[in-house]
């Protein structure tokens, strides 16, 4: 990334600008607000980086899932075509397994 974050630079500038302040308000503001911002900004940057990485992984998983579903559908269509071309023989029913059962039922009713 190179260099300090502009937000972190600005936080340091605020600390410098507050040097002339005095009292409990200054101390509380620095301790409970400015310092927590300084710690939070790098964490949020890392969170954004990890979120982007996770979304890319999710995209890859989604694409692979869709490819698998399309492959299953294509295999089902091919099984249906093979069964209809072979007049639903029992050998084909065993060959195609679960994909053939609904088609086999329709063929047996049609016969």
LINTATA-V589446 format. One record per pair of residues at least 4 apart in sequence whose ideal C-beta (glycine too) atoms are under 6 Angstrom apart, sorted by sequence separation. I is the first residue (numbers start at 1). J is the second residue. D is the distance in whole Angstrom. If there is no record, write none. Layout:
BEGIN
i->{I/I}
j->{J/J}
d->{D/D}
END
This chain:
BEGIN
i->{4/24/27/28/29/30/31/36/96/100/4/21/83/86/93/18/83/93/88/79/83/88/14/79/83/11/76/80/11/11/8/7}
j->{8/28/31/32/33/34/35/40/100/104/9/26/88/92/100/26/92/104/104/96/100/107/34/99/103/34/99/103/37/38/41/41}
d->{5/6/6/5/5/5/6/6/3/5/5/4/5/5/5/6/5/5/5/4/6/3/6/4/5/6/5/5/6/5/6/5}
END
